[in-house]
Amino acid sequence: MAEAATRRPDVPELDFGSAEAAASGSGDRAIPLDDGASEPLVAGASAAHSSRRETLEPGRSLVVADFSNPAHNAAERLIRLAYGLGIPASTLTSPFGKPARPRLLATVESPLAGDRAAGVALRAGHFLVYGVKAPIVQMSYGSGAHLTAPFERTVHGFTWLGDLASATPREQAAPTACRIMDAWLQANPKPAKGAAWKVENVGLRLLNWLAHAPLILSIADKAKRKQRLEAMASTARWLDRNVKDASDRLGELAGWCAIIAAGLLMPDGRPRRLYGEAGMARALGELVADDGGVLSRSPLAQMDAIALLVDLAACYRAADHEPPEVIESMLQLLVPPLLTLVHSDGALGSWQGSGAVRHDRLAALVDASGVRTRPLQDVRQWGYQRVLANKSTLIFDAAPPPLSRHARFGCASTLAFEFCAHGQRLVVNCGGAAFAGGQVPARIEQGLRATAAHSTLVLDDANSTAVHINGRLGAGVNEVEVDRRVIKAGQGTATRVEASHDGYAARFGLVHRRVLMLRDNGAELRGEDLLVPAGKRGKRGKIGFAIRFHIGPGVELRLAEDLKGAGLAAPDGSYWQFRIAGGDGSGEVSIEESMWVDGNGRPQPIQQLVIQGMTSRSGGSFSWLLKKMG
């Protein structure tokens, strides 16, 4: 490699060794790390490291058997059935008495921490959503008002109550909360069509009202206090009738959690609680795969599901009820997959529309859940392979994208990867589609979900899975084959993950196979991208390809003179070299502009390394190496 960067002009050339031969070979084997790299598994390797080739299809395996209806006795089942048929709760609990007036039976202490910066902004008179400020007095609270998705969720879901509670004592926060509550109730005197009456927003709103009731009920005006309690009661009745109309299972789960919370904290609530518990169990069974990952494969959706159950468990404790076993069991399932996507800097990777959610927010959520566990080992439907090597983390998307009906800001990210070494992100995905409408412009949301916005191979500028405007996904990847093993590598070992997808098979007759090998010292990552004919015979002609490596924030790049590599100077002082194997058809390396969305929803300008050129439609192989120098 030529003198690649100003910090380390004396760095020696990288030696691909037998990788050069692999690049020019038949294209059906992985890059060996060295002469011993192709040996079988390390003797005595644990079962978790054993070789296992598996074919994965979009997640359909649901947690139904373990999370069926709670074990109620005959009388409770009868009450639940009657309430579901529309018989009023007061008739079932006190058939000869008067319906109880709306009131709250307990005060909830939510263990969830809100965003303190957003809470401070509210005290100053502004909503703060993903870095965008909007004055409280100028906000349109009506259901028909046009708001971006993040503001819609904040305003109509009352998620800002948790932020306000985290920023200031109750007596100082209450006037701001009551001011917004009055404006919202005035703009929404009764149910209507629009964003305010989407089931998910209604569920979030009622759950937040109940969990943070002292903020909105700390008022001397008895008439307004009564109005707010009646709004809670009428909202709970609306959810009873409409919860099953949610657009997806996460939205339905929000509705069921709110129904149960109302049953716990409001009079005559036992029938509603029994009805809600059965509905919640069904919704969870259809939301989560058998390995604990939500079927949208979205880290943000995973966090939302955990947060809903944490707040609901707090409502049970406030009412002196033991939370049902399903809540604790589901939290035990949900937390490990989320931790699979945590890099060595403590923050999340950028997958399925999420940004790099901050480590403090993630740690607070896990702490509130009460679950003490390690990252998921058996990834199956969740599909994110995580390799940890000496404080370097490699996260590899080795599963199909979610089915369209499950997708939330679904991304065509199959076979993309991220790499973080000692807390420094070197290779990332753009991320942030779910934050569009804050500082991320809404018009680029679809582009952030494209294959090109991820660190993987793209053929003919086409997505491996179709990306639709409405946030759903179309045709493309149907199945992924994955194999993971530990192999010998010189004096040490390396973790080798191989996966392939069929997203380009129908259009171009090619299957994309990617092999990633990370040494146990975390300082060397080798990769090979192969295009293999989908049929017995490859097609004639050539097709354009691009292999994109979006480089982490703050990393300085400089191309090698031969255009076969680049130097990466990281902010922490480390220096890495990137090289591709030589040979005809291997393409050239170039530097292009890119964008990365941080944990606060702010777009950051970054750069990307791109290997691009033309390759035969009968197949090809492209080898590359990322290695720490010095």
C-alpha positions as CSV (number, residue, x, y, z in Angstrom):
1,M,0.0,0.0,0.0
2,A,1.2,3.5,-0.8
3,E,1.8,6.1,1.9
4,A,-1.9,6.2,2.9
5,A,-2.3,8.7,5.7
6,T,-0.4,11.5,7.3
7,R,-0.2,10.1,10.8
8,R,1.6,6.9,9.9
9,P,3.6,7.3,6.7
10,D,5.9,4.4,7.7
11,V,3.3,1.7,7.8
12,P,4.4,-1.4,5.9
13,E,2.4,-3.0,3.1
14,L,-0.3,-5.5,4.1
15,D,0.2,-9.1,3.0
16,F,-2.9,-10.9,1.8
17,G,-1.0,-14.1,1.6
18,S,-3.3,-16.8,0.3
19,A,-6.1,-14.3,0.1
20,E,-4.9,-13.3,-3.3
21,A,-5.2,-16.8,-4.5
22,A,-8.6,-17.1,-3.1
23,A,-9.7,-13.9,-4.9
24,S,-8.6,-15.3,-8.2
25,G,-10.0,-18.8,-7.6
26,S,-13.3,-20.4,-8.3
27,G,-15.1,-18.0,-5.9
28,D,-16.7,-20.7,-3.8
29,R,-14.5,-20.8,-0.7
30,A,-13.7,-18.3,2.1
31,I,-10.5,-16.3,2.5
32,P,-8.1,-18.3,4.7
33,L,-6.6,-16.2,7.4
34,D,-3.3,-18.0,7.0
35,D,-2.0,-21.5,6.2
36,G,-3.8,-23.0,9.2
37,A,-7.0,-21.0,8.9
38,S,-8.9,-23.7,7.0
39,E,-8.4,-26.3,9.7
40,P,-11.5,-27.6,11.5
41,L,-12.9,-26.3,14.8
42,V,-10.6,-25.6,17.7
43,A,-10.2,-28.6,19.9
44,G,-12.4,-28.3,22.9
45,A,-14.4,-25.4,21.5
46,S,-17.7,-24.9,23.3
47,A,-21.0,-25.9,21.8
48,A,-21.8,-22.3,21.2
49,H,-18.8,-22.1,18.9
50,S,-19.6,-25.3,17.0
51,S,-20.2,-25.3,13.2
52,R,-23.8,-24.9,12.3
53,R,-25.2,-24.2,8.9
54,E,-28.7,-23.0,9.1
55,T,-31.3,-21.7,6.6
56,L,-33.4,-18.8,8.0
57,E,-36.6,-17.5,6.5
58,P,-38.4,-14.3,7.6
59,G,-39.4,-14.7,11.3
60,R,-42.6,-16.6,11.7
61,S,-41.9,-18.7,14.8
62,L,-44.0,-17.1,17.5
63,V,-44.1,-17.5,21.2
64,V,-47.6,-18.9,21.5
65,A,-47.4,-22.0,23.6
66,D,-45.5,-20.3,26.5
67,F,-47.6,-17.1,26.5
68,S,-51.2,-18.3,26.2
69,N,-54.0,-16.9,28.2
70,P,-53.3,-16.6,32.0
71,A,-54.5,-19.5,34.1
72,H,-57.7,-18.0,35.4
73,N,-60.3,-20.0,37.3
74,A,-63.8,-20.7,35.9
75,A,-65.3,-17.6,37.5
76,E,-62.6,-15.3,36.2
77,R,-62.9,-16.8,32.7
78,L,-66.6,-16.1,32.8
79,I,-66.0,-12.5,33.9
80,R,-63.4,-12.0,31.2
81,L,-65.8,-13.4,28.5
82,A,-68.7,-11.2,29.7
83,Y,-66.6,-8.1,29.7
84,G,-65.3,-8.9,26.3
85,L,-68.9,-9.1,25.1
86,G,-69.5,-5.5,26.3
87,I,-71.1,-6.0,29.7
88,P,-70.1,-3.0,31.9
89,A,-67.5,-3.7,34.7
90,S,-69.8,-2.2,37.3
91,T,-72.5,-4.7,36.4
92,L,-70.0,-7.6,36.9
93,T,-68.5,-6.3,40.1
94,S,-71.5,-4.6,41.8
95,P,-74.7,-5.5,40.0
96,F,-76.9,-3.7,42.5
97,G,-74.7,-0.7,43.2
98,K,-74.1,2.5,41.4
99,P,-71.1,2.8,39.1
100,A,-68.1,4.3,40.9
101,R,-67.0,7.7,40.1
102,P,-63.7,8.0,38.2
103,R,-60.7,8.2,40.5
104,L,-57.3,6.7,40.9
105,L,-56.6,4.0,43.5
106,A,-52.8,4.3,43.7
107,T,-49.8,6.3,42.6
108,V,-47.3,4.7,40.3
109,E,-43.5,5.1,40.6
110,S,-42.2,4.4,37.1
111,P,-38.6,3.1,37.1
112,L,-38.1,4.4,33.6
113,A,-35.9,7.4,33.1
114,G,-37.0,10.0,30.6
115,D,-34.8,12.3,28.5
116,R,-33.7,15.1,30.9
117,A,-32.8,17.5,28.1
118,A,-36.3,17.2,26.6
119,G,-37.8,17.8,30.0
120,V,-35.7,20.9,30.5
121,A,-36.8,22.2,27.1
122,L,-40.5,21.6,28.1
123,R,-39.9,23.7,31.2
124,A,-38.5,26.4,28.9
125,G,-41.6,26.2,26.7
126,H,-40.6,23.9,23.9
127,F,-41.0,20.3,22.8
128,L,-37.6,18.9,21.9
129,V,-37.8,15.9,19.6
130,Y,-34.7,14.4,18.1
131,G,-33.0,17.8,18.3
132,V,-35.9,19.9,16.8
133,K,-37.6,22.4,19.1
134,A,-41.3,23.4,18.7
135,P,-43.0,25.9,21.0
136,I,-45.7,24.5,23.2
137,V,-48.0,27.5,22.4
138,Q,-47.7,27.0,18.7
139,M,-48.2,23.2,18.6
140,S,-51.3,21.9,16.8
141,Y,-52.8,19.4,19.2
142,G,-55.8,18.4,17.0
143,S,-56.0,14.8,15.7
144,G,-56.1,16.1,12.1
145,A,-53.0,18.3,12.5
146,H,-50.1,17.3,10.2
147,L,-47.2,16.3,12.4
148,T,-44.1,14.3,11.6
149,A,-44.1,10.8,13.0
150,P,-41.7,11.6,16.0
151,F,-43.8,14.6,17.0
152,E,-47.0,12.7,16.5
153,R,-45.9,10.0,19.0
154,T,-44.6,12.6,21.5
155,V,-47.6,14.9,21.5
156,H,-50.4,12.4,21.2
157,G,-48.7,9.6,23.1
158,F,-47.8,11.9,26.0
159,T,-44.3,10.3,26.1
160,W,-43.0,13.8,27.1
161,L,-44.5,13.2,30.6
162,G,-41.6,10.9,31.5
163,D,-39.1,13.5,30.2
164,L,-40.6,16.2,32.3
165,A,-40.7,14.0,35.4
166,S,-37.0,13.3,35.0
167,A,-36.0,16.9,34.7
168,T,-37.5,18.7,37.7
169,P,-39.4,18.1,40.9
170,R,-43.2,17.4,40.7
171,E,-44.3,20.7,42.0
172,Q,-42.3,22.5,39.3
173,A,-43.2,20.1,36.5
174,A,-47.0,20.0,37.2
175,P,-47.8,23.5,35.8
176,T,-46.2,22.7,32.5
177,A,-47.9,19.3,32.3
178,C,-51.3,20.8,33.1
179,R,-50.9,23.5,30.5
180,I,-50.2,21.0,27.8
181,M,-53.0,18.7,29.1
182,D,-55.5,21.5,28.9
183,A,-54.5,22.4,25.3
184,W,-54.7,18.7,24.2
185,L,-58.1,18.1,25.8
186,Q,-59.5,21.3,24.3
187,A,-58.3,20.2,20.8
188,N,-59.6,16.6,21.3
189,P,-63.0,16.8,23.1
190,K,-64.0,13.4,21.7
191,P,-62.6,10.5,19.7
192,A,-62.1,11.2,16.0
193,K,-60.1,10.0,13.1
194,G,-56.4,10.9,12.8
195,A,-53.1,10.5,14.6
196,A,-54.5,11.1,18.1
197,W,-56.7,8.1,17.9
198,K,-54.3,5.5,16.5
199,V,-54.4,2.6,18.9
200,E,-50.7,2.8,19.7
201,N,-50.9,6.5,20.5
202,V,-54.0,6.1,22.6
203,G,-52.4,3.2,24.5
204,L,-49.2,5.2,25.2
205,R,-51.3,8.2,26.2
206,L,-53.4,6.4,28.7
207,L,-50.5,4.5,30.2
208,N,-48.5,7.7,30.6
209,W,-51.4,9.5,32.1
210,L,-51.7,6.7,34.7
211,A,-48.0,6.3,35.3
212,H,-47.5,10.1,35.8
213,A,-50.9,11.0,37.1
214,P,-49.6,13.4,39.8
215,L,-48.2,15.7,37.1
216,I,-51.6,16.2,35.5
217,L,-53.9,15.9,38.5
218,S,-52.0,18.3,40.8
219,I,-54.5,21.0,40.3
220,A,-56.8,22.9,42.7
221,D,-59.6,23.3,40.2
222,K,-61.9,20.4,41.0
223,A,-63.8,20.7,37.7
224,K,-60.6,20.3,35.6
225,R,-59.4,17.5,37.8
226,K,-62.7,15.7,37.2
227,Q,-62.5,16.4,33.5
228,R,-59.1,14.7,33.4
229,L,-60.2,11.7,35.3
230,E,-63.2,11.3,33.0
231,A,-60.9,11.6,30.0
232,M,-58.9,8.6,31.5
233,A,-62.0,6.6,32.0
234,S,-63.5,7.3,28.5
235,T,-60.1,6.6,26.9
236,A,-60.0,3.2,28.6
237,R,-63.5,2.4,27.4
238,W,-62.4,3.4,23.8
239,L,-59.5,1.1,24.0
240,D,-61.7,-1.8,25.2
241,R,-63.6,-1.5,21.9
242,N,-60.8,-0.6,19.5
243,V,-57.6,-2.2,20.7
244,K,-57.7,-5.0,18.2
245,D,-57.7,-2.4,15.3
246,A,-54.0,-1.5,15.9
247,S,-51.9,-1.3,12.8
248,D,-49.4,-3.9,14.2
249,R,-48.8,-6.0,17.2
250,L,-46.6,-3.5,19.0
251,G,-49.3,-0.9,18.8
252,E,-51.8,-3.5,20.0
253,L,-49.5,-4.3,22.9
254,A,-49.5,-0.7,23.9
255,G,-53.2,-0.7,24.0
256,W,-53.5,-3.9,26.1
257,C,-50.9,-2.6,28.6
258,A,-53.0,0.6,29.0
259,I,-56.2,-1.4,29.5
260,I,-54.6,-3.5,32.2
261,A,-53.2,-0.4,33.9
262,A,-56.6,1.1,33.9
263,G,-58.0,-2.1,35.4
264,L,-55.5,-2.0,38.2
265,L,-55.7,1.7,39.0
266,M,-59.3,2.7,38.5
267,P,-62.5,1.5,40.3
268,D,-64.4,-1.6,39.2
269,G,-61.3,-2.6,37.3
270,R,-61.1,-6.4,37.8
271,P,-63.0,-7.4,34.7
272,R,-61.0,-5.0,32.6
273,R,-57.7,-6.3,34.0
274,L,-58.7,-10.0,33.3
275,Y,-59.8,-9.0,29.8
276,G,-56.5,-7.1,29.2
277,E,-54.2,-9.8,30.5
278,A,-55.6,-12.3,28.1
279,G,-55.3,-9.9,25.2
280,M,-51.7,-9.0,26.2
281,A,-50.7,-12.6,26.2
282,R,-52.0,-13.1,22.7
283,A,-50.4,-9.9,21.4
284,L,-47.0,-10.9,22.9
285,G,-47.3,-14.3,21.3
286,E,-47.7,-12.6,17.9
287,L,-45.1,-9.9,18.4
288,V,-42.1,-11.9,19.5
289,A,-40.2,-14.8,17.9
290,D,-39.1,-17.8,19.9
291,D,-35.7,-16.4,20.6
292,G,-37.1,-13.2,22.1
293,G,-36.6,-10.8,19.2
294,V,-39.5,-8.8,18.0
295,L,-40.5,-9.8,14.4
296,S,-39.8,-6.3,13.1
297,R,-36.1,-7.0,14.0
298,S,-36.0,-3.3,15.1
299,P,-34.0,-2.4,18.2
300,L,-36.3,0.6,18.8
301,A,-39.4,-1.7,18.7
302,Q,-37.5,-4.1,21.1
303,M,-36.9,-1.2,23.5
304,D,-40.5,0.0,23.2
305,A,-41.8,-3.5,24.1
306,I,-39.5,-3.6,27.1
307,A,-40.5,-0.1,28.3
308,L,-44.2,-1.0,28.0
309,L,-43.8,-4.1,30.2
310,V,-41.7,-2.2,32.7
311,D,-44.3,0.5,33.2
312,L,-47.1,-2.1,33.4
313,A,-45.2,-4.0,36.1
314,A,-44.9,-0.8,38.1
315,C,-48.7,-0.4,37.8
316,Y,-49.1,-3.9,39.3
317,R,-46.8,-3.1,42.2
318,A,-48.6,0.2,42.9
319,A,-51.9,-1.7,43.1
320,D,-50.4,-4.3,45.5
321,H,-50.7,-7.0,42.8
322,E,-47.9,-9.4,41.8
323,P,-47.2,-8.9,38.1
324,P,-48.2,-12.1,36.2
325,E,-45.5,-14.5,35.3
326,V,-45.8,-13.6,31.6
327,I,-44.3,-10.1,32.2
328,E,-41.2,-11.3,33.9
329,S,-40.8,-14.2,31.5
330,M,-41.1,-11.9,28.5
331,L,-38.6,-9.4,29.9
332,Q,-36.2,-12.2,30.4
333,L,-36.7,-13.0,26.7
334,L,-36.6,-9.5,25.3
335,V,-33.5,-8.1,27.0
336,P,-30.8,-10.5,25.7
337,P,-31.5,-9.9,21.9
338,L,-31.3,-6.2,22.5
339,L,-27.8,-6.6,24.1
340,T,-26.7,-8.5,21.1
341,L,-26.6,-5.2,19.2
342,V,-24.5,-3.3,21.8
343,H,-21.0,-2.3,20.6
344,S,-17.9,-1.9,22.7
345,D,-18.8,1.8,23.2
346,G,-21.9,0.7,25.0
347,A,-24.3,2.1,22.4
348,L,-26.6,0.3,19.9
349,G,-25.8,-0.5,16.3
350,S,-27.8,1.1,13.5
351,W,-30.3,-1.5,12.3
352,Q,-33.8,-1.5,10.8
353,G,-34.3,2.2,11.0
354,S,-32.7,2.9,14.4
355,G,-29.8,5.2,15.1
356,A,-26.9,4.6,17.5
357,V,-29.0,4.8,20.7
358,R,-26.9,6.2,23.5
359,H,-25.4,3.9,26.1
360,D,-26.9,5.8,29.0
361,R,-30.4,5.5,27.6
362,L,-29.9,1.8,26.9
363,A,-28.3,1.1,30.4
364,A,-31.2,2.9,32.1
365,L,-33.8,0.8,30.3
366,V,-32.0,-2.5,31.1
367,D,-31.6,-1.4,34.7
368,A,-35.3,-0.6,34.9
369,S,-36.2,-4.0,33.5
370,G,-34.5,-5.7,36.4
371,V,-33.0,-8.3,34.1
372,R,-29.4,-9.3,34.5
373,T,-28.2,-11.2,31.6
374,R,-25.8,-11.4,28.7
375,P,-26.3,-10.9,25.0
376,L,-28.3,-13.5,23.1
377,Q,-26.2,-16.4,21.9
378,D,-28.7,-18.4,19.8
379,V,-29.7,-15.7,17.3
380,R,-32.1,-17.6,15.0
381,Q,-34.9,-15.3,13.9
382,W,-33.4,-12.2,15.5
383,G,-30.6,-12.9,13.1
384,Y,-27.8,-10.5,14.2
385,Q,-24.5,-12.4,14.6
386,R,-22.3,-10.8,17.3
387,V,-18.6,-11.5,17.6
388,L,-16.7,-10.1,20.5
389,A,-12.9,-10.2,20.3
390,N,-10.7,-8.3,22.7
391,K,-13.0,-5.3,23.0
392,S,-13.7,-5.3,19.3
393,T,-17.3,-6.0,18.3
394,L,-18.5,-7.3,14.9
395,I,-22.3,-7.3,14.3
396,F,-23.5,-9.0,11.1
397,D,-27.1,-9.0,9.8
398,A,-27.3,-12.7,8.8
399,A,-31.1,-13.1,8.5
400,P,-33.9,-12.1,6.1
401,P,-35.5,-8.7,6.6
402,P,-38.9,-8.7,8.4
403,L,-42.1,-9.6,6.7
404,S,-43.9,-6.5,5.4
405,R,-46.7,-6.8,8.0
406,H,-44.1,-6.7,10.8
407,A,-41.7,-4.1,9.4
408,R,-41.3,-0.7,11.0
409,F,-39.0,1.5,8.9
410,G,-37.9,-1.8,7.4
411,C,-34.4,-1.8,5.8
412,A,-32.8,-3.8,3.0
413,S,-29.8,-4.5,5.2
414,T,-29.2,-8.3,4.7
415,L,-25.4,-9.2,5.0
416,A,-24.5,-5.7,6.2
417,F,-22.1,-5.4,9.1
418,E,-20.8,-2.9,11.7
419,F,-17.4,-3.0,13.4
420,C,-16.3,-1.2,16.5
421,A,-12.8,-1.5,18.1
422,H,-12.1,-0.4,21.7
423,G,-15.1,1.9,21.6
424,Q,-14.2,3.4,18.2
425,R,-16.7,2.8,15.5
426,L,-14.9,2.0,12.3
427,V,-17.6,0.6,10.0
428,V,-21.2,1.6,10.5
429,N,-24.6,1.8,8.7
430,C,-26.2,5.1,8.1
431,G,-29.3,4.3,10.3
432,G,-31.8,6.8,11.6
433,A,-34.8,6.2,9.3
434,A,-37.1,6.0,12.3
435,F,-35.8,9.5,13.4
436,A,-36.9,11.1,10.1
437,G,-39.0,14.1,10.9
438,G,-36.6,15.4,13.5
439,Q,-33.2,16.7,12.4
440,V,-33.2,13.9,9.8
441,P,-35.3,15.3,6.9
442,A,-38.4,13.2,6.2
443,R,-37.7,13.2,2.5
444,I,-34.5,11.0,2.9
445,E,-36.1,8.4,5.1
446,Q,-36.6,5.9,2.3
447,G,-33.0,6.4,1.2
448,L,-31.7,5.6,4.7
449,R,-33.5,2.3,4.5
450,A,-31.9,1.3,1.2
451,T,-29.2,-1.3,0.8
452,A,-26.7,1.4,-0.2
453,A,-27.1,3.0,3.2
454,H,-25.6,-0.1,4.8
455,S,-22.2,-1.6,4.7
456,T,-22.7,-4.4,2.2
457,L,-22.7,-5.2,-1.5
458,V,-25.1,-3.6,-4.0
459,L,-25.8,-4.9,-7.5
460,D,-26.8,-2.4,-10.2
461,D,-27.8,0.2,-7.6
462,A,-30.8,-2.0,-6.7
463,N,-32.0,-2.9,-3.2
464,S,-31.6,-6.5,-2.2
465,T,-35.2,-6.2,-0.9
466,A,-37.7,-3.7,-2.2
467,V,-38.2,-0.7,0.0
468,H,-41.7,0.9,-0.1
469,I,-42.6,4.5,0.8
470,N,-45.1,3.5,3.5
471,G,-42.3,1.9,5.7
472,R,-43.0,-1.6,4.5
473,L,-40.8,-4.0,2.5
474,G,-41.5,-5.8,-0.7
475,A,-40.0,-8.7,-2.6
476,G,-36.4,-9.6,-2.4
477,V,-34.5,-11.7,0.2
478,N,-36.5,-14.9,1.1
479,E,-33.9,-16.9,2.9
480,V,-30.4,-16.7,4.3
481,E,-28.0,-19.5,4.9
482,V,-25.6,-18.9,7.8
483,D,-22.7,-20.9,9.2
484,R,-20.6,-19.8,12.2
485,R,-17.5,-21.5,13.6
486,V,-14.2,-20.9,15.4
487,I,-11.0,-21.8,13.5
488,K,-7.3,-21.8,14.1
489,A,-5.5,-18.7,12.9
490,G,-1.7,-19.0,13.3
491,Q,-1.0,-19.0,17.1
492,G,-4.5,-17.9,17.9
493,T,-8.1,-18.3,16.8
494,A,-10.6,-16.5,14.7
495,T,-14.4,-16.5,14.4
496,R,-15.6,-17.1,10.9
497,V,-19.2,-16.3,9.9
498,E,-20.5,-17.1,6.4
499,A,-23.9,-16.1,5.1
500,S,-25.6,-15.8,1.8
501,H,-28.9,-14.3,0.5
502,D,-31.1,-14.7,-2.6
503,G,-32.2,-11.1,-2.9
504,Y,-30.6,-10.7,-6.3
505,A,-31.3,-14.2,-7.6
506,A,-34.6,-13.4,-9.4
507,R,-33.4,-10.2,-11.1
508,F,-29.8,-10.9,-11.8
509,G,-29.4,-14.7,-11.3
510,L,-26.8,-14.2,-8.6
511,V,-26.6,-15.1,-4.9
512,H,-24.5,-12.8,-2.6
513,R,-22.3,-14.7,-0.2
514,R,-20.3,-12.9,2.4
515,V,-17.6,-14.4,4.7
516,L,-16.3,-12.4,7.7
517,M,-13.4,-13.5,9.9
518,L,-12.3,-11.6,13.0
519,R,-9.2,-12.7,14.8
520,D,-9.4,-13.2,18.6
521,N,-7.1,-10.1,19.1
522,G,-9.8,-7.9,17.5
523,A,-7.2,-6.2,15.3
524,E,-7.8,-7.9,12.0
525,L,-11.1,-8.4,10.1
526,R,-11.0,-10.2,6.8
527,G,-13.9,-10.4,4.4
528,E,-14.8,-11.9,1.1
529,D,-17.9,-11.0,-1.0
530,L,-18.8,-13.6,-3.6
531,L,-21.4,-13.6,-6.3
532,V,-22.5,-17.1,-7.1
533,P,-24.8,-18.1,-10.0
534,A,-28.2,-19.0,-8.7
535,G,-28.7,-21.7,-11.4
536,K,-26.5,-24.3,-12.8
537,R,-25.2,-21.9,-15.5
538,G,-24.3,-18.3,-15.1
539,K,-25.6,-15.6,-17.4
540,R,-23.5,-13.8,-20.0
541,G,-22.4,-10.2,-19.8
542,K,-21.4,-7.9,-17.0
543,I,-23.1,-6.0,-14.2
544,G,-22.1,-3.1,-12.0
545,F,-21.4,-3.7,-8.4
546,A,-20.5,-1.6,-5.4
547,I,-19.3,-2.8,-1.9
548,R,-19.9,0.0,0.6
549,F,-18.1,0.5,3.9
550,H,-19.6,3.5,5.7
551,I,-16.8,4.8,8.0
552,G,-17.5,5.9,11.6
553,P,-17.6,9.5,12.7
554,G,-14.3,11.3,13.2
555,V,-12.3,8.7,11.2
556,E,-9.9,10.4,8.6
557,L,-9.5,8.6,5.3
558,R,-6.8,8.8,2.7
559,L,-6.6,6.7,-0.5
560,A,-3.6,4.6,-1.5
561,E,-1.9,5.7,-4.7
562,D,-2.8,2.4,-6.4
563,L,-6.5,2.8,-5.5
564,K,-6.5,-0.6,-4.0
565,G,-6.8,0.5,-0.4
566,A,-7.0,3.4,2.1
567,G,-5.7,4.4,5.5
568,L,-8.0,5.1,8.4
569,A,-6.8,7.4,11.2
570,A,-9.2,7.1,14.1
571,P,-9.8,9.8,16.8
572,D,-8.4,7.6,19.5
573,G,-5.0,7.6,17.8
574,S,-5.3,4.1,16.3
575,Y,-4.4,3.6,12.7
576,W,-6.0,1.0,10.4
577,Q,-5.4,0.0,6.8
578,F,-7.9,-1.3,4.4
579,R,-6.9,-3.3,1.3
580,I,-8.6,-5.2,-1.4
581,A,-7.0,-8.1,-3.2
582,G,-5.4,-7.3,-6.6
583,G,-6.3,-8.9,-9.9
584,D,-8.5,-8.1,-12.8
585,G,-12.2,-7.3,-12.0
586,S,-11.5,-6.6,-8.4
587,G,-12.5,-3.0,-8.8
588,E,-11.0,0.1,-7.3
589,V,-11.5,1.8,-4.0
590,S,-12.9,5.3,-3.9
591,I,-14.1,7.7,-1.1
592,E,-17.6,9.1,-1.2
593,E,-19.6,11.3,1.2
594,S,-22.1,9.6,3.5
595,M,-24.2,10.3,6.6
596,W,-24.6,8.7,10.0
597,V,-27.4,9.3,12.5
598,D,-26.2,9.4,16.2
599,G,-28.2,8.4,19.3
600,N,-29.8,11.8,19.6
601,G,-31.2,11.6,16.1
602,R,-28.7,14.1,14.7
603,P,-27.3,13.4,11.2
604,Q,-23.5,13.5,11.1
605,P,-21.4,13.9,7.9
606,I,-19.1,10.9,7.4
607,Q,-17.3,9.2,4.5
608,Q,-17.5,5.8,2.9
609,L,-15.1,3.5,1.2
610,V,-16.5,2.1,-2.0
611,I,-15.2,-0.8,-4.0
612,Q,-16.9,-0.6,-7.4
613,G,-16.6,-1.8,-10.9
614,M,-18.1,-4.3,-13.4
615,T,-18.2,-8.0,-12.8
616,S,-19.3,-11.0,-14.8
617,R,-22.9,-12.1,-14.5
618,S,-21.5,-15.6,-14.1
619,G,-20.1,-14.7,-10.7
620,G,-17.2,-13.1,-9.0
621,S,-15.1,-12.8,-5.8
622,F,-13.9,-9.7,-4.0
623,S,-11.5,-10.0,-1.0
624,W,-10.7,-7.3,1.5
625,L,-8.9,-6.7,4.7
626,L,-9.1,-4.3,7.6
627,K,-6.2,-4.4,9.9
628,K,-4.9,-2.4,12.8
629,M,-1.3,-1.3,12.4
630,G,1.5,-0.7,15.0
